[in-house]
Amino acid sequence: MKSTSPRSFRANLKDYMNMAEIKPIRIQKREGNACVLMSEEYYEGLLREITSLQKSLLSANQAVKGEVTEYKLNDKDRLKRFSK
């Protein structure tokens, strides 16, 4: 990830915004605090990935606790919940 200072970022805002469309940019202050500039598409991808990982973790946790329902292939009863 490319890193820059706030001063350089302000001076070259347009260039950094164009670069952030491809790859996130880290803006590092002298005090150690940092911000990251990224495209909306990249950010939304991160949110989707987090949601997917959370669902996987919840499912795994339910399986460990035994909170699962077993269904057999060709079991017509499992489709009853979808009928009106």
Biopython code that builds the backbone (N, CA, C, O; Angstrom):
import numpy as np
from Bio.PDB.StructureBuilder import StructureBuilder

atoms = [
    (1, "MET", "N", (0.847, -1.167, 0.000)),
    (1, "MET", "CA", (0.000, 0.000, 0.000)),
    (1, "MET", "C", (0.896, 1.234, 0.000)),
    (1, "MET", "O", (1.817, 1.348, 0.809)),
    (2, "LYS", "N", (0.618, 2.142, -0.904)),
    (2, "LYS", "CA", (1.385, 3.380, -0.984)),
    (2, "LYS", "C", (1.041, 4.261, 0.212)),
    (2, "LYS", "O", (-0.108, 4.304, 0.651)),
    (3, "SER", "N", (2.036, 4.957, 0.731)),
    (3, "SER", "CA", (1.854, 5.823, 1.886)),
    (3, "SER", "C", (2.316, 7.237, 1.541)),
    (3, "SER", "O", (3.255, 7.423, 0.767)),
    (4, "THR", "N", (1.646, 8.229, 2.126)),
    (4, "THR", "CA", (2.002, 9.621, 1.875)),
    (4, "THR", "C", (1.715, 10.451, 3.125)),
    (4, "THR", "O", (1.081, 9.982, 4.070)),
    (5, "SER", "N", (2.192, 11.680, 3.108)),
    (5, "SER", "CA", (1.932, 12.610, 4.212)),
    (5, "SER", "C", (0.692, 13.440, 3.884)),
    (5, "SER", "O", (0.319, 13.552, 2.716)),
    (6, "PRO", "N", (0.050, 14.019, 4.894)),
    (6, "PRO", "CA", (-1.102, 14.881, 4.627)),
    (6, "PRO", "C", (-0.753, 16.066, 3.719)),
    (6, "PRO", "O", (-1.559, 16.468, 2.880)),
    (7, "ARG", "N", (0.436, 16.616, 3.887)),
    (7, "ARG", "CA", (0.853, 17.757, 3.064)),
    (7, "ARG", "C", (0.935, 17.357, 1.592)),
    (7, "ARG", "O", (0.410, 18.052, 0.722)),
    (8, "SER", "N", (1.593, 16.243, 1.323)),
    (8, "SER", "CA", (1.710, 15.755, -0.052)),
    (8, "SER", "C", (0.336, 15.377, -0.606)),
    (8, "SER", "O", (0.045, 15.611, -1.779)),
    (9, "PHE", "N", (-0.494, 14.798, 0.240)),
    (9, "PHE", "CA", (-1.838, 14.413, -0.186)),
    (9, "PHE", "C", (-2.641, 15.638, -0.621)),
    (9, "PHE", "O", (-3.276, 15.624, -1.675)),
    (10, "ARG", "N", (-2.611, 16.693, 0.187)),
    (10, "ARG", "CA", (-3.343, 17.916, -0.165)),
    (10, "ARG", "C", (-2.799, 18.538, -1.448)),
    (10, "ARG", "O", (-3.568, 19.013, -2.285)),
    (11, "ALA", "N", (-1.492, 18.535, -1.602)),
    (11, "ALA", "CA", (-0.871, 19.156, -2.777)),
    (11, "ALA", "C", (-1.173, 18.380, -4.058)),
    (11, "ALA", "O", (-1.215, 18.961, -5.143)),
    (12, "ASN", "N", (-1.381, 17.078, -3.934)),
    (12, "ASN", "CA", (-1.586, 16.227, -5.114)),
    (12, "ASN", "C", (-2.891, 15.441, -5.014)),
    (12, "ASN", "O", (-2.947, 14.268, -5.383)),
    (13, "LEU", "N", (-3.923, 16.086, -4.521)),
    (13, "LEU", "CA", (-5.195, 15.425, -4.253)),
    (13, "LEU", "C", (-5.732, 14.656, -5.459)),
    (13, "LEU", "O", (-6.116, 13.493, -5.336)),
    (14, "LYS", "N", (-5.758, 15.293, -6.604)),
    (14, "LYS", "CA", (-6.311, 14.648, -7.804)),
    (14, "LYS", "C", (-5.533, 13.374, -8.148)),
    (14, "LYS", "O", (-6.128, 12.340, -8.453)),
    (15, "ASP", "N", (-4.211, 13.458, -8.098)),
    (15, "ASP", "CA", (-3.387, 12.286, -8.416)),
    (15, "ASP", "C", (-3.637, 11.145, -7.428)),
    (15, "ASP", "O", (-3.759, 9.987, -7.826)),
    (16, "TYR", "N", (-3.712, 11.479, -6.145)),
    (16, "TYR", "CA", (-3.942, 10.439, -5.143)),
    (16, "TYR", "C", (-5.337, 9.834, -5.272)),
    (16, "TYR", "O", (-5.512, 8.637, -5.048)),
    (17, "MET", "N", (-6.323, 10.640, -5.626)),
    (17, "MET", "CA", (-7.666, 10.098, -5.833)),
    (17, "MET", "C", (-7.679, 9.135, -7.015)),
    (17, "MET", "O", (-8.343, 8.100, -6.972)),
    (18, "ASN", "N", (-6.950, 9.476, -8.061)),
    (18, "ASN", "CA", (-6.851, 8.569, -9.211)),
    (18, "ASN", "C", (-6.138, 7.272, -8.823)),
    (18, "ASN", "O", (-6.548, 6.190, -9.245)),
    (19, "MET", "N", (-5.079, 7.374, -8.025)),
    (19, "MET", "CA", (-4.353, 6.176, -7.586)),
    (19, "MET", "C", (-5.223, 5.311, -6.678)),
    (19, "MET", "O", (-5.145, 4.083, -6.723)),
    (20, "ALA", "N", (-6.056, 5.956, -5.851)),
    (20, "ALA", "CA", (-6.908, 5.216, -4.913)),
    (20, "ALA", "C", (-7.981, 4.407, -5.630)),
    (20, "ALA", "O", (-8.521, 3.459, -5.060)),
    (21, "GLU", "N", (-8.299, 4.766, -6.868)),
    (21, "GLU", "CA", (-9.254, 3.973, -7.644)),
    (21, "GLU", "C", (-8.691, 2.590, -7.938)),
    (21, "GLU", "O", (-9.445, 1.641, -8.151)),
    (22, "ILE", "N", (-7.368, 2.476, -7.950)),
    (22, "ILE", "CA", (-6.697, 1.213, -8.257)),
    (22, "ILE", "C", (-6.303, 0.484, -6.979)),
    (22, "ILE", "O", (-6.500, -0.725, -6.856)),
    (23, "LYS", "N", (-5.744, 1.232, -6.029)),
    (23, "LYS", "CA", (-5.184, 0.642, -4.816)),
    (23, "LYS", "C", (-5.327, 1.631, -3.656)),
    (23, "LYS", "O", (-5.157, 2.832, -3.867)),
    (24, "PRO", "N", (-5.636, 1.167, -2.436)),
    (24, "PRO", "CA", (-5.764, 2.098, -1.304)),
    (24, "PRO", "C", (-4.470, 2.878, -1.038)),
    (24, "PRO", "O", (-3.366, 2.386, -1.276)),
    (25, "ILE", "N", (-4.638, 4.095, -0.544)),
    (25, "ILE", "CA", (-3.522, 4.982, -0.211)),
    (25, "ILE", "C", (-3.567, 5.256, 1.296)),
    (25, "ILE", "O", (-4.616, 5.605, 1.839)),
    (26, "ARG", "N", (-2.439, 5.098, 1.952)),
    (26, "ARG", "CA", (-2.325, 5.370, 3.388)),
    (26, "ARG", "C", (-1.807, 6.789, 3.568)),
    (26, "ARG", "O", (-0.789, 7.161, 2.984)),
    (27, "ILE", "N", (-2.510, 7.584, 4.380)),
    (27, "ILE", "CA", (-2.101, 8.959, 4.663)),
    (27, "ILE", "C", (-1.644, 8.987, 6.120)),
    (27, "ILE", "O", (-2.461, 8.906, 7.037)),
    (28, "GLN", "N", (-0.336, 9.102, 6.322)),
    (28, "GLN", "CA", (0.294, 8.961, 7.641)),
    (28, "GLN", "C", (0.663, 10.321, 8.223)),
    (28, "GLN", "O", (1.413, 11.079, 7.608)),
    (29, "LYS", "N", (0.136, 10.632, 9.412)),
    (29, "LYS", "CA", (0.519, 11.852, 10.121)),
    (29, "LYS", "C", (1.812, 11.598, 10.881)),
    (29, "LYS", "O", (2.169, 10.450, 11.147)),
    (30, "ARG", "N", (2.507, 12.667, 11.226)),
    (30, "ARG", "CA", (3.749, 12.552, 11.993)),
    (30, "ARG", "C", (3.524, 11.906, 13.358)),
    (30, "ARG", "O", (4.372, 11.160, 13.847)),
    (31, "GLU", "N", (2.377, 12.197, 13.967)),
    (31, "GLU", "CA", (2.079, 11.668, 15.302)),
    (31, "GLU", "C", (1.833, 10.163, 15.287)),
    (31, "GLU", "O", (1.781, 9.534, 16.344)),
    (32, "GLY", "N", (1.684, 9.594, 14.123)),
    (32, "GLY", "CA", (1.462, 8.156, 14.025)),
    (32, "GLY", "C", (0.067, 7.763, 13.580)),
    (32, "GLY", "O", (-0.138, 6.636, 13.129)),
    (33, "ASN", "N", (-0.903, 8.671, 13.697)),
    (33, "ASN", "CA", (-2.250, 8.365, 13.225)),
    (33, "ASN", "C", (-2.252, 8.271, 11.706)),
    (33, "ASN", "O", (-1.502, 8.973, 11.028)),
    (34, "ALA", "N", (-3.096, 7.403, 11.185)),
    (34, "ALA", "CA", (-3.158, 7.244, 9.733)),
    (34, "ALA", "C", (-4.605, 7.084, 9.287)),
    (34, "ALA", "O", (-5.462, 6.635, 10.049)),
    (35, "CYS", "N", (-4.858, 7.458, 8.042)),
    (35, "CYS", "CA", (-6.143, 7.260, 7.380)),
    (35, "CYS", "C", (-5.864, 6.525, 6.077)),
    (35, "CYS", "O", (-4.742, 6.533, 5.570)),
    (36, "VAL", "N", (-6.897, 5.894, 5.547)),
    (36, "VAL", "CA", (-6.744, 5.185, 4.283)),
    (36, "VAL", "C", (-7.783, 5.711, 3.306)),
    (36, "VAL", "O", (-8.966, 5.804, 3.633)),
    (37, "LEU", "N", (-7.335, 6.052, 2.113)),
    (37, "LEU", "CA", (-8.216, 6.488, 1.036)),
    (37, "LEU", "C", (-8.345, 5.332, 0.060)),
    (37, "LEU", "O", (-7.347, 4.805, -0.432)),
    (38, "MET", "N", (-9.603, 4.937, -0.219)),
    (38, "MET", "CA", (-9.822, 3.833, -1.154)),
    (38, "MET", "C", (-11.071, 4.111, -1.974)),
    (38, "MET", "O", (-11.903, 4.940, -1.606)),
    (39, "SER", "N", (-11.185, 3.410, -3.079)),
    (39, "SER", "CA", (-12.358, 3.590, -3.926)),
    (39, "SER", "C", (-13.589, 3.015, -3.226)),
    (39, "SER", "O", (-13.481, 2.149, -2.358)),
    (40, "GLU", "N", (-14.741, 3.508, -3.614)),
    (40, "GLU", "CA", (-15.994, 3.013, -3.045)),
    (40, "GLU", "C", (-16.177, 1.528, -3.376)),
    (40, "GLU", "O", (-16.665, 0.759, -2.549)),
    (41, "GLU", "N", (-15.792, 1.142, -4.565)),
    (41, "GLU", "CA", (-15.898, -0.258, -4.993)),
    (41, "GLU", "C", (-15.051, -1.165, -4.090)),
    (41, "GLU", "O", (-15.502, -2.234, -3.678)),
    (42, "TYR", "N", (-13.828, -0.732, -3.789)),
    (42, "TYR", "CA", (-12.936, -1.505, -2.918)),
    (42, "TYR", "C", (-13.536, -1.609, -1.518)),
    (42, "TYR", "O", (-13.523, -2.679, -0.909)),
    (43, "TYR", "N", (-14.060, -0.498, -1.011)),
    (43, "TYR", "CA", (-14.671, -0.459, 0.320)),
    (43, "TYR", "C", (-15.875, -1.395, 0.400)),
    (43, "TYR", "O", (-16.017, -2.149, 1.362)),
    (44, "GLU", "N", (-16.742, -1.345, -0.614)),
    (44, "GLU", "CA", (-17.916, -2.219, -0.637)),
    (44, "GLU", "C", (-17.501, -3.684, -0.701)),
    (44, "GLU", "O", (-18.156, -4.545, -0.113)),
    (45, "GLY", "N", (-16.412, -3.969, -1.416)),
    (45, "GLY", "CA", (-15.891, -5.333, -1.464)),
    (45, "GLY", "C", (-15.441, -5.805, -0.091)),
    (45, "GLY", "O", (-15.675, -6.954, 0.282)),
    (46, "LEU", "N", (-14.796, -4.923, 0.661)),
    (46, "LEU", "CA", (-14.384, -5.263, 2.027)),
    (46, "LEU", "C", (-15.601, -5.548, 2.909)),
    (46, "LEU", "O", (-15.596, -6.495, 3.695)),
    (47, "LEU", "N", (-16.642, -4.724, 2.773)),
    (47, "LEU", "CA", (-17.856, -4.940, 3.564)),
    (47, "LEU", "C", (-18.504, -6.278, 3.221)),
    (47, "LEU", "O", (-18.960, -6.996, 4.111)),
    (48, "ARG", "N", (-18.547, -6.618, 1.918)),
    (48, "ARG", "CA", (-19.114, -7.913, 1.505)),
    (48, "ARG", "C", (-18.302, -9.066, 2.085)),
    (48, "ARG", "O", (-18.862, -10.058, 2.551)),
    (49, "GLU", "N", (-16.983, -8.930, 2.054)),
    (49, "GLU", "CA", (-16.115, -9.983, 2.586)),
    (49, "GLU", "C", (-16.311, -10.144, 4.097)),
    (49, "GLU", "O", (-16.358, -11.267, 4.598)),
    (50, "ILE", "N", (-16.422, -9.041, 4.813)),
    (50, "ILE", "CA", (-16.652, -9.097, 6.259)),
    (50, "ILE", "C", (-17.977, -9.793, 6.557)),
    (50, "ILE", "O", (-18.048, -10.650, 7.437)),
    (51, "THR", "N", (-19.025, -9.425, 5.824)),
    (51, "THR", "CA", (-20.337, -10.044, 6.020)),
    (51, "THR", "C", (-20.278, -11.540, 5.760)),
    (51, "THR", "O", (-20.840, -12.327, 6.521)),
    (52, "SER", "N", (-19.607, -11.930, 4.697)),
    (52, "SER", "CA", (-19.471, -13.346, 4.354)),
    (52, "SER", "C", (-18.724, -14.107, 5.449)),
    (52, "SER", "O", (-19.131, -15.203, 5.836)),
    (53, "LEU", "N", (-17.639, -13.529, 5.942)),
    (53, "LEU", "CA", (-16.869, -14.175, 7.005)),
    (53, "LEU", "C", (-17.672, -14.277, 8.304)),
    (53, "LEU", "O", (-17.576, -15.274, 9.020)),
    (54, "GLN", "N", (-18.465, -13.243, 8.606)),
    (54, "GLN", "CA", (-19.304, -13.287, 9.804)),
    (54, "GLN", "C", (-20.329, -14.411, 9.701)),
    (54, "GLN", "O", (-20.551, -15.141, 10.667)),
    (55, "LYS", "N", (-20.956, -14.551, 8.529)),
    (55, "LYS", "CA", (-21.944, -15.615, 8.334)),
    (55, "LYS", "C", (-21.296, -16.985, 8.458)),
    (55, "LYS", "O", (-21.874, -17.894, 9.054)),
    (56, "SER", "N", (-20.104, -17.139, 7.902)),
    (56, "SER", "CA", (-19.390, -18.416, 8.008)),
    (56, "SER", "C", (-19.066, -18.735, 9.461)),
    (56, "SER", "O", (-19.216, -19.875, 9.901)),
    (57, "LEU", "N", (-18.622, -17.728, 10.203)),
    (57, "LEU", "CA", (-18.289, -17.925, 11.613)),
    (57, "LEU", "C", (-19.530, -18.290, 12.426)),
    (57, "LEU", "O", (-19.476, -19.178, 13.278)),
    (58, "LEU", "N", (-20.639, -17.612, 12.167)),
    (58, "LEU", "CA", (-21.881, -17.934, 12.874)),
    (58, "LEU", "C", (-22.337, -19.356, 12.563)),
    (58, "LEU", "O", (-22.781, -20.078, 13.455)),
    (59, "SER", "N", (-22.228, -19.757, 11.297)),
    (59, "SER", "CA", (-22.613, -21.113, 10.899)),
    (59, "SER", "C", (-21.728, -22.149, 11.572)),
    (59, "SER", "O", (-22.220, -23.163, 12.069)),
    (60, "ALA", "N", (-20.434, -21.901, 11.591)),
    (60, "ALA", "CA", (-19.504, -22.831, 12.235)),
    (60, "ALA", "C", (-19.797, -22.922, 13.730)),
    (60, "ALA", "O", (-19.740, -24.007, 14.310)),
    (61, "ASN", "N", (-20.106, -21.798, 14.348)),
    (61, "ASN", "CA", (-20.429, -21.773, 15.772)),
    (61, "ASN", "C", (-21.700, -22.577, 16.053)),
    (61, "ASN", "O", (-21.761, -23.314, 17.036)),
    (62, "GLN", "N", (-22.714, -22.437, 15.194)),
    (62, "GLN", "CA", (-23.943, -23.208, 15.352)),
    (62, "GLN", "C", (-23.670, -24.701, 15.206)),
    (62, "GLN", "O", (-24.229, -25.511, 15.946)),
    (63, "ALA", "N", (-22.820, -25.065, 14.262)),
    (63, "ALA", "CA", (-22.486, -26.475, 14.056)),
    (63, "ALA", "C", (-21.771, -27.047, 15.276)),
    (63, "ALA", "O", (-22.046, -28.175, 15.686)),
    (64, "VAL", "N", (-20.856, -26.277, 15.856)),
    (64, "VAL", "CA", (-20.125, -26.729, 17.042)),
    (64, "VAL", "C", (-21.083, -26.928, 18.219)),
    (64, "VAL", "O", (-20.933, -27.869, 18.998)),
    (65, "LYS", "N", (-22.067, -26.034, 18.340)),
    (65, "LYS", "CA", (-23.037, -26.128, 19.433)),
    (65, "LYS", "C", (-24.111, -27.185, 19.169)),
    (65, "LYS", "O", (-24.916, -27.492, 20.049)),
    (66, "GLY", "N", (-24.119, -27.737, 17.962)),
    (66, "GLY", "CA", (-25.127, -28.740, 17.615)),
    (66, "GLY", "C", (-26.461, -28.139, 17.233)),
    (66, "GLY", "O", (-27.476, -28.834, 17.244)),
    (67, "GLU", "N", (-26.481, -26.872, 16.898)),
    (67, "GLU", "CA", (-27.714, -26.171, 16.522)),
    (67, "GLU", "C", (-27.941, -26.265, 15.020)),
    (67, "GLU", "O", (-28.113, -25.251, 14.345)),
    (68, "VAL", "N", (-27.941, -27.476, 14.509)),
    (68, "VAL", "CA", (-28.118, -27.675, 13.073)),
    (68, "VAL", "C", (-29.266, -28.646, 12.834)),
    (68, "VAL", "O", (-29.629, -29.428, 13.712)),
    (69, "THR", "N", (-29.823, -28.584, 11.650)),
    (69, "THR", "CA", (-30.870, -29.508, 11.242)),
    (69, "THR", "C", (-30.337, -30.323, 10.087)),
    (69, "THR", "O", (-29.846, -29.779, 9.097)),
    (70, "GLU", "N", (-30.437, -31.619, 10.221)),
    (70, "GLU", "CA", (-29.928, -32.499, 9.170)),
    (70, "GLU", "C", (-31.027, -32.746, 8.142)),
    (70, "GLU", "O", (-32.160, -33.066, 8.502)),
    (71, "TYR", "N", (-30.693, -32.599, 6.882)),
    (71, "TYR", "CA", (-31.606, -32.887, 5.778)),
    (71, "TYR", "C", (-30.962, -33.923, 4.886)),
    (71, "TYR", "O", (-29.758, -33.886, 4.633)),
    (72, "LYS", "N", (-31.769, -34.836, 4.419)),
    (72, "LYS", "CA", (-31.275, -35.845, 3.489)),
    (72, "LYS", "C", (-31.662, -35.438, 2.079)),
    (72, "LYS", "O", (-32.703, -34.815, 1.870)),
    (73, "LEU", "N", (-30.834, -35.786, 1.123)),
    (73, "LEU", "CA", (-31.171, -35.533, -0.274)),
    (73, "LEU", "C", (-32.441, -36.302, -0.613)),
    (73, "LEU", "O", (-32.669, -37.396, -0.097)),
    (74, "ASN", "N", (-33.249, -35.739, -1.465)),
    (74, "ASN", "CA", (-34.528, -36.330, -1.895)),
    (74, "ASN", "C", (-35.539, -36.426, -0.756)),
    (74, "ASN", "O", (-36.499, -37.190, -0.858)),
    (75, "ASP", "N", (-35.351, -35.684, 0.306)),
    (75, "ASP", "CA", (-36.303, -35.651, 1.416)),
    (75, "ASP", "C", (-37.325, -34.559, 1.109)),
    (75, "ASP", "O", (-37.007, -33.372, 1.173)),
    (76, "LYS", "N", (-38.544, -34.961, 0.776)),
    (76, "LYS", "CA", (-39.588, -34.007, 0.369)),
    (76, "LYS", "C", (-40.065, -33.144, 1.545)),
    (76, "LYS", "O", (-40.544, -32.029, 1.338)),
    (77, "ASP", "N", (-39.936, -33.652, 2.772)),
    (77, "ASP", "CA", (-40.391, -32.892, 3.943)),
    (77, "ASP", "C", (-39.623, -31.586, 4.116)),
    (77, "ASP", "O", (-40.171, -30.608, 4.624)),
    (78, "ARG", "N", (-38.395, -31.561, 3.709)),
    (78, "ARG", "CA", (-37.604, -30.342, 3.888)),
    (78, "ARG", "C", (-38.106, -29.205, 3.011)),
    (78, "ARG", "O", (-37.807, -28.041, 3.277)),
    (79, "LEU", "N", (-38.872, -29.529, 1.963)),
    (79, "LEU", "CA", (-39.394, -28.501, 1.066)),
    (79, "LEU", "C", (-40.712, -27.919, 1.566)),
    (79, "LEU", "O", (-41.181, -26.916, 1.028)),
    (80, "LYS", "N", (-41.317, -28.527, 2.581)),
    (80, "LYS", "CA", (-42.599, -28.045, 3.096)),
    (80, "LYS", "C", (-42.511, -26.607, 3.593)),
    (80, "LYS", "O", (-43.478, -25.853, 3.484)),
    (81, "ARG", "N", (-41.382, -26.230, 4.127)),
    (81, "ARG", "CA", (-41.254, -24.868, 4.663)),
    (81, "ARG", "C", (-41.351, -23.801, 3.585)),
    (81, "ARG", "O", (-41.567, -22.629, 3.892)),
    (82, "PHE", "N", (-41.191, -24.194, 2.317)),
    (82, "PHE", "CA", (-41.270, -23.233, 1.220)),
    (82, "PHE", "C", (-42.657, -23.176, 0.594)),
    (82, "PHE", "O", (-42.941, -22.271, -0.191)),
    (83, "SER", "N", (-43.521, -24.121, 0.926)),
    (83, "SER", "CA", (-44.860, -24.132, 0.326)),
    (83, "SER", "C", (-45.742, -23.117, 1.034)),
    (83, "SER", "O", (-45.523, -22.783, 2.199)),
    (84, "LYS", "N", (-46.741, -22.635, 0.310)),
    (84, "LYS", "CA", (-47.619, -21.590, 0.848)),
    (84, "LYS", "C", (-48.717, -22.156, 1.692)),
    (84, "LYS", "O", (-49.540, -21.407, 2.217)),
]
sb = StructureBuilder()
sb.init_structure("model")
sb.init_model(0)
sb.init_chain("A")
sb.init_seg("    ")
for serial, (resi, resn, name, xyz) in enumerate(atoms, 1):
    if name == "N":
        sb.init_residue(resn, " ", resi, " ")
    sb.init_atom(name, np.array(xyz, "f"), 0.0, 1.0, " ", f" {name:<3s}", serial, name[0])
structure = sb.get_structure()
